[in-house]
Amino acid sequence: MTNLNSEQRKDFIGGYTKLLTAAWSADDFDAFVASISADASGTLAGYGLPMPTGAAIEIRTQGDGGESLDQAVELWEKGINGGLYTIYVIHDDDIESVNLEEVSGAGTYCCSCCPCCTCT
């Protein structure tokens, strides 16, 4: 079984990020997904995700708990090894909302490196 080396993994993550960014930015998400399905090999190659012409692909647009980045890499490796290429392209409306203040880096930030900081 072929596994992605660190450079290939980095390339996959970069291409997958471009694909997701385009999907989330698309005015018509369904049309975007349809364009991938119509020419998966060509479309994905345009995002830096080359795959053999005629390879079997499944685009999943609903989360099922398997849409982590590590899972995306593993599913890509299965495709490389002659299996089905499965790619999660989930619309941002389907992603669970989070309270942004609970996310690292959000909310109040203070450092003691400047004289105007009030937390020191």
N, C-alpha and C positions, 0 to 999 in steps of 0.2 A: 504494500500500500504506500502510495506517495503522500507525504506530508509536506506542507509548505515550509520552506526554510524561513529564517527571520526576514530576509529581504522580500521574498514572495509574499509573506504575511503582511508586511508593511505596504507593499503595492496593492494587495487585495483590500486592505482596510482603507487606503486612500481612494481607490476606485469605488468601493462600496459607500464611503462617505459622500463622494460626489453624486452617486446615484440617489441616495436618500435625500440629499439637499435639493436636488432637482425635483424629486417627487414631492417633497414638502412645499416647494415653491411653485409647483405647477398650478395654473389656473383651473385645469380640469384633470383631476387625479385619475379618474377612470380612463380618460383618453391617453394619459401618460403610460399607465399600465398596459393598455391595449397596444401602444406603440412598441413596448418591450416585447410583448407576446408575438407581434407581427414579424419582428426581425430581431429575435433575442441575441443572436450572435453579433450582429452589426451594432445594435443599440448598446449592448453591454461593453463591447470593445471601445465604443466611443467614450465610455466612462472609465476606461482603464481596466476592464474586466474581460480580457479575451477568453473565448471558449471556442471549441471546435464547431464549425458549421454543421448544423443538423443535430447538435447535442440536445438531449431531452432537458427541458427546463420547466420548473413549476414556480410561479410567482405567487407568494402568499401575501394577501393584503389584510389579513386579520391575525392578531396576536393569539398565540396558543400556549405561551409560556416558553417557547423555544427560540425566541427571537433575540437572544443575547449575541454580543459580538463573537464570543468564543464559539457559540453554536453556528453562527454564520460562516466562520472560518471552517469549521468541521463539515458543514454541508457543502461548501465549495470544494473541499478536498474529496468528498464522496463523488462529486461530479467529475473531478479530474481523474479519478480512479475508475471511470466508466459507468458511474451511476447517474442518477438524476441530479441535475443542478437545481437546488432549491434555494430561492432567495426571498427573504422577507422585505417587502416594501409596504410598510404600514403608513397609512395616511395619518397626519398629525391629529386629526379629530378623534382617532381611535386610540391615541396614546393617553394613558391615564394622567389627569392633571395632578400637579403637585404644588404645594405651597412653596413658592420660590424662596421665602425666607428660611425654609428648612434646608435648602440646598447649600452646600459648602460655598463660601465666598459671597453669599447674599447677606443682606442685613447690615448691621452696624460693623464697621471695620475701623480699627484704630491701631496705630503702631506708636511705639515710643521713640521713633527715630527723628521726630520733628518737634521743635519747641512749642508748636501750637496745639499739640495733642493734649487732650484733657483727661486721658485715662492714666497718666503717669503721676 
